[in-house]
Amino acid sequence: MEGKIKYFYPGYSQQHLYQAPEEPHTRYRVLAVEDRNKGITVAGFYEPILGENRGEGRVVVCKDGIVQKIIPHIVDDTMGRTLKNAIE
């Protein structure tokens, strides 16, 4: 997929923590849940993430758009899990 990022969430990578990537071919895979009443956003980023190993994701928690916590090095191996479940 290519295109402009419509919704940018801080925490994609250290390089792009507070601004969207400018490289047009950068992949930006994210799932975010927002509570607009409380101003809290929890965003899960999927690989590839600059500065992380392949197969690693991260979760970022923001309050009013400011990063409160980054949880790095989350295993993002859906193919491996799917194959494991199929074998079992």
Buried (B, 14 or more C-beta within 10 A) or exposed (E): EEEEEEEBBBBBBEEBEEEBBEEEEBEBBBEBEBEEEEEBBBBBBBBBBEEBEEBBBBBBBBEEEEBEEBEBEBEBBEEEEEEEEEEE
